[in-house]
Amino acid sequence: MNRYKRSIIFAFVLLCLAGTTYAQQNIARDTSHFNDEELYGDALAASPGYSWIGGGIILGLHLPSLTDFNLNIAQPFIKQNLKEQVFMIGGQGFLPFPYVKNFRIGGIGMSGNSNICCVPGTTTLGQPVMRSLTYHVGYGALTVDYSFVNANRFHVLGGVELGLGALNIIAQQAADRNTFDIRSEFDSSSTNITQNITHTYHAGFFIVKPQVEFEYAPLRWLMLRLAAGYQITAMGTWTVDDAVSFKDAASLTKVNGNGAVFHLGVFLGFF
């Protein structure tokens, strides 16, 4: 009797499974809407999209045009031209923009300088001096990028940086010495304190920098970047030494932070 009951239960289960299979085969497909994969084909499914989050260090090379700077400032002061190369260092953090696919937002800060140190010179009174000159640029900016080439470990992005920064020109002069003596630093006429002068010339700017970035993640937590761009600066008013204004700053009007920029980046995060 128990064998008979088990046989009936087994047959009933098979019948239910068969009926379920038949019903699934005859369910009419809803064609009133479509999934994204059906509308756009395999291209959408194959594209992973941009989802990287990270932050890291950036080493850059800025190539400003210093023609007017060298003509009006460097040559009269140190009789030399500064190199049109500014080595920069900074950092950046970023994350995907939550509402638009493949968009990324972040923040960046960079600074660097080109300088010549310790050039012998002579004042109009015949006092031997040493002179140094520095061209320093720094800024902080919002970054907005779009990834138009997407692979599992590789992205190519185009974007722009928008921010604020400052350009500083630092001119230093010190009386030349053969030996160090703390007493003569302040009392001796041969090291007249009036010859020891430092002036800082300052102008703020608004920066726009379009750029293209190539990013590769060899590991899930490590990403490397190579980027190239061109920064454009809208310069503000020039001042000297704690915002003292000039009546005439004509020799500084063409000094700016414009120029090509290249950088390498190393980032940690989720890639």
C-alpha positions as CSV (number, residue, x, y, z in Angstrom):
1,M,0.0,0.0,0.0
2,N,2.8,2.4,0.9
3,R,4.5,1.6,-2.4
4,Y,1.3,2.4,-4.2
5,K,0.9,5.8,-2.5
6,R,4.5,6.7,-3.3
7,S,3.9,5.8,-6.9
8,I,0.8,8.1,-7.1
9,I,2.7,11.0,-5.4
10,F,5.7,10.6,-7.8
11,A,3.3,10.6,-10.8
12,F,1.6,13.7,-9.6
13,V,4.9,15.5,-9.2
14,L,5.9,14.6,-12.7
15,L,2.6,15.8,-14.0
16,C,3.0,19.2,-12.3
17,L,6.5,19.7,-13.6
18,A,5.4,18.8,-17.2
19,G,2.5,21.2,-16.9
20,T,4.8,24.0,-15.7
21,T,7.2,23.5,-18.6
22,Y,4.3,23.6,-21.1
23,A,2.9,26.7,-19.6
24,Q,6.2,28.5,-19.8
25,Q,6.6,27.6,-23.4
26,N,3.2,29.1,-24.2
27,I,3.5,32.4,-22.2
28,A,3.1,35.3,-24.8
29,R,6.1,37.6,-24.8
30,D,5.4,41.2,-23.8
31,T,6.6,43.3,-26.8
32,S,5.2,46.6,-25.4
33,H,8.6,47.6,-23.9
34,F,12.3,46.9,-24.6
35,N,15.4,46.5,-22.4
36,D,18.4,48.7,-23.1
37,E,20.3,45.6,-24.3
38,E,17.6,45.0,-26.9
39,L,17.5,48.5,-28.1
40,Y,21.2,49.1,-28.4
41,G,22.5,45.6,-29.0
42,D,25.8,44.2,-27.8
43,A,27.6,47.6,-27.8
44,L,26.0,48.7,-24.6
45,A,26.5,45.4,-22.9
46,A,30.2,45.3,-24.0
47,S,30.9,48.8,-22.6
48,P,31.8,48.6,-18.8
49,G,31.3,52.4,-18.2
50,Y,33.5,54.5,-15.9
51,S,33.3,53.6,-12.2
52,W,36.7,54.2,-10.8
53,I,37.2,56.1,-7.5
54,G,40.6,57.2,-6.2
55,G,43.2,59.8,-5.3
56,G,46.9,60.2,-5.6
57,I,50.0,62.2,-6.5
58,I,50.7,64.1,-9.8
59,L,54.1,65.1,-11.2
60,G,53.8,67.7,-14.0
61,L,55.8,69.8,-16.4
62,H,54.4,73.2,-17.3
63,L,55.8,75.0,-20.4
64,P,54.9,78.7,-20.0
65,S,55.9,81.4,-22.4
66,L,58.4,83.6,-20.5
67,T,59.4,85.9,-23.4
68,D,58.0,89.0,-21.8
69,F,59.0,87.9,-18.3
70,N,62.6,87.5,-19.4
71,L,62.7,90.7,-21.3
72,N,61.2,93.0,-18.7
73,I,62.2,91.3,-15.4
74,A,64.9,88.6,-15.6
75,Q,67.4,90.3,-17.9
76,P,67.3,93.7,-16.0
77,F,67.6,91.9,-12.6
78,I,69.9,88.9,-13.1
79,K,71.1,89.3,-16.7
80,Q,69.9,85.8,-17.5
81,N,66.7,84.1,-18.8
82,L,64.7,81.7,-16.8
83,K,64.0,78.4,-18.4
84,E,60.5,78.0,-19.8
85,Q,60.0,74.9,-17.7
86,V,58.1,74.7,-14.4
87,F,58.2,71.3,-12.6
88,M,55.0,70.9,-10.7
89,I,53.7,68.6,-8.0
90,G,50.2,68.1,-6.6
91,G,47.4,65.8,-5.9
92,Q,44.0,64.8,-7.2
93,G,40.9,62.9,-6.0
94,F,37.9,61.9,-8.2
95,L,34.8,59.8,-8.4
96,P,32.1,59.0,-11.0
97,F,29.3,61.6,-11.4
98,P,26.3,59.8,-10.0
99,Y,23.7,60.9,-12.6
100,V,25.5,60.8,-16.0
101,K,27.2,57.7,-17.3
102,N,30.9,58.0,-17.9
103,F,31.2,61.4,-16.4
104,R,33.7,62.0,-13.6
105,I,34.2,64.9,-11.1
106,G,37.0,65.7,-8.8
107,G,39.4,68.2,-7.3
108,I,43.1,69.0,-8.0
109,G,45.8,71.2,-6.6
110,M,49.2,71.8,-8.2
111,S,52.2,74.2,-7.8
112,G,55.7,74.6,-9.0
113,N,58.4,77.1,-10.0
114,S,61.3,78.0,-12.3
115,N,64.2,79.8,-10.6
116,I,67.8,80.9,-10.9
117,C,69.7,81.3,-7.6
118,C,72.7,83.2,-6.5
119,V,73.8,85.3,-9.4
120,P,76.6,87.7,-8.6
121,G,75.8,91.4,-9.2
122,T,76.6,94.9,-8.2
123,T,74.4,97.7,-7.0
124,T,74.5,101.2,-8.4
125,L,76.6,102.1,-5.3
126,G,79.2,99.5,-6.2
127,Q,78.1,97.0,-3.4
128,P,78.6,93.4,-4.5
129,V,75.4,91.4,-4.1
130,M,73.9,88.0,-4.9
131,R,70.5,87.9,-6.6
132,S,67.9,85.2,-7.1
133,L,64.7,85.2,-9.1
134,T,61.7,82.8,-9.0
135,Y,58.6,82.3,-11.1
136,H,56.1,80.4,-9.0
137,V,52.6,79.2,-10.1
138,G,50.0,77.3,-8.1
139,Y,46.3,76.6,-8.3
140,G,43.3,74.6,-7.1
141,A,40.5,73.5,-9.4
142,L,37.4,71.5,-10.0
143,T,37.9,68.7,-12.6
144,V,35.1,67.5,-15.0
145,D,35.9,64.6,-17.3
146,Y,34.1,62.3,-19.7
147,S,35.4,58.8,-20.5
148,F,34.9,58.1,-24.2
149,V,37.1,54.9,-24.4
150,N,36.2,52.3,-21.8
151,A,37.7,48.9,-21.1
152,N,38.1,46.8,-18.0
153,R,41.5,48.3,-17.1
154,F,41.9,51.2,-19.5
155,H,40.1,54.5,-20.1
156,V,40.7,57.5,-22.2
157,L,39.1,60.7,-20.9
158,G,38.7,64.2,-22.1
159,G,37.9,67.0,-19.7
160,V,38.6,70.4,-18.2
161,E,39.9,72.0,-15.0
162,L,38.2,75.2,-13.7
163,G,39.7,76.9,-10.7
164,L,41.6,79.8,-9.1
165,G,45.3,80.3,-8.6
166,A,48.2,82.7,-8.2
167,L,51.4,83.7,-10.0
168,N,54.2,85.0,-7.8
169,I,57.5,86.5,-8.9
170,I,60.0,86.5,-6.0
171,A,63.1,88.7,-6.4
172,Q,65.8,88.5,-3.8
173,Q,69.0,90.4,-3.2
174,A,71.6,90.0,-0.5
175,A,74.9,91.6,0.2
176,D,77.8,89.4,-0.8
177,R,79.9,87.9,2.1
178,N,83.1,86.0,2.3
179,T,82.6,84.8,5.8
180,F,79.7,84.5,8.3
181,D,79.7,86.7,11.4
182,I,76.4,87.3,13.1
183,R,77.5,90.7,14.4
184,S,78.5,92.0,11.0
185,E,75.1,90.9,9.6
186,F,73.5,93.8,11.3
187,D,76.3,96.3,12.2
188,S,78.9,96.3,9.5
189,S,78.8,98.9,6.8
190,S,80.2,96.3,4.3
191,T,77.0,94.3,4.7
192,N,74.6,97.3,4.7
193,I,71.1,96.0,5.5
194,T,69.6,98.2,2.8
195,Q,71.2,95.8,0.3
196,N,69.3,92.8,1.6
197,I,65.9,93.0,0.0
198,T,63.2,90.6,-1.0
199,H,60.1,91.6,-3.1
200,T,57.2,89.4,-4.0
201,Y,55.0,90.4,-7.0
202,H,51.6,88.7,-6.9
203,A,48.6,88.3,-9.2
204,G,45.7,86.0,-8.9
205,F,44.1,84.2,-11.9
206,F,41.2,82.2,-13.1
207,I,42.3,79.0,-14.8
208,V,40.7,76.9,-17.6
209,K,42.7,73.8,-18.7
210,P,41.3,71.4,-21.3
211,Q,43.1,68.1,-21.4
212,V,43.1,64.5,-22.4
213,E,44.0,61.6,-20.0
214,F,45.1,58.0,-20.6
215,E,44.5,55.8,-17.5
216,Y,45.5,52.2,-16.9
217,A,45.0,50.1,-13.8
218,P,47.4,47.1,-13.6
219,L,45.9,46.2,-10.3
220,R,42.4,46.6,-8.7
221,W,43.8,49.2,-6.3
222,L,46.5,50.9,-8.4
223,M,46.0,53.2,-11.4
224,L,48.6,55.1,-13.6
225,R,47.9,58.1,-15.8
226,L,49.5,60.1,-18.6
227,A,47.9,63.4,-19.5
228,A,48.4,66.4,-21.7
229,G,46.6,69.7,-21.7
230,Y,46.9,73.5,-22.1
231,Q,46.2,75.9,-19.3
232,I,44.8,79.4,-20.0
233,T,44.9,82.0,-17.2
234,A,42.9,85.2,-16.9
235,M,45.2,87.3,-14.8
236,G,44.1,89.7,-12.0
237,T,45.7,92.9,-10.7
238,W,49.4,92.8,-9.9
239,T,50.5,93.9,-6.4
240,V,53.8,93.8,-4.5
241,D,54.6,92.8,-0.9
242,D,51.3,92.2,0.9
243,A,48.9,93.7,-1.7
244,V,50.6,97.1,-2.2
245,S,49.3,98.3,-5.6
246,F,51.2,99.8,-8.5
247,K,50.4,103.0,-10.3
248,D,51.9,101.5,-13.5
249,A,52.5,97.7,-14.0
250,A,53.0,97.8,-17.7
251,S,56.0,95.5,-17.7
252,L,53.9,92.8,-16.0
253,T,50.8,92.9,-18.1
254,K,51.9,90.2,-20.5
255,V,53.3,87.9,-17.7
256,N,50.8,85.0,-17.1
257,G,50.5,81.3,-16.5
258,N,49.5,80.2,-20.0
259,G,51.2,77.2,-21.5
260,A,51.2,73.4,-22.3
261,V,51.1,71.0,-19.3
262,F,52.0,67.3,-19.2
263,H,51.7,65.1,-16.1
264,L,52.1,61.6,-14.8
265,G,49.9,60.4,-12.0
266,V,49.9,57.5,-9.5
267,F,46.6,56.7,-7.8
268,L,45.2,54.4,-5.2
269,G,41.6,53.5,-4.9
270,F,39.0,51.2,-6.5
271,F,39.7,50.5,-10.2
